[in-house]
């Protein structure tokens, strides 16, 4: 059975890039969100197994969304943070809050697929 994925990124281009990469690797994209509010709503509604989460969104930062997601007891999604910001402190904060990985843009399709596979190991 393929794993369900919610993609969160304000860029339609990035969402389709991630979507294409993960779908071709056998994942099922169950939803996409372009902002934090929609991301949280969709995560609660769809209960995906994996969420790819951009750190810079128009309304919230990914770290804050991650905090909300990880505080939900009935949500057990793995979260991969994705950002153009590669500051070590931001990466460490994301990982310490429970992200399984932190990918810095630009990344390859192989990179996102590999990170997703690692999340489920």
QUIDACOR-V793795 format. One record per pair of residues at least 24 apart in sequence whose ideal C-beta (glycine too) atoms are under 7 Angstrom apart, sorted by the first residue. I is the first residue (numbers start at 0). J is the second residue. Records with the same first field share a line. If there is no record, write none. Layout:
I: J / J
This chain:
1: 25 / 26 / 27
2: 26 / 27 / 48 / 49 / 119
3: 27 / 29 / 47 / 48
4: 28 / 29 / 47 / 49 / 51
5: 29 / 30 / 32 / 41 / 42 / 45 / 47 / 50
6: 31 / 51
7: 32 / 38 / 50 / 51 / 52 / 53
8: 53 / 81
9: 33 / 34 / 53 / 56 / 57
13: 53
17: 51 / 111
20: 108 / 111 / 112
21: 111 / 112 / 115
24: 112
26: 115
34: 58
35: 59 / 64
38: 64
39: 64 / 67
42: 68 / 74 / 76
43: 71 / 74
46: 74
47: 76
48: 76 / 77
49: 76 / 77 / 79 / 115 / 118
50: 76 / 78
51: 79 / 81
52: 78 / 79 / 80 / 81
53: 81 / 82
54: 80 / 81 / 82 / 84 / 89
55: 82 / 84
62: 92 / 93 / 96
65: 93 / 96 / 97 / 98
66: 96
69: 96 / 97
77: 118 / 119
79: 114 / 115 / 118
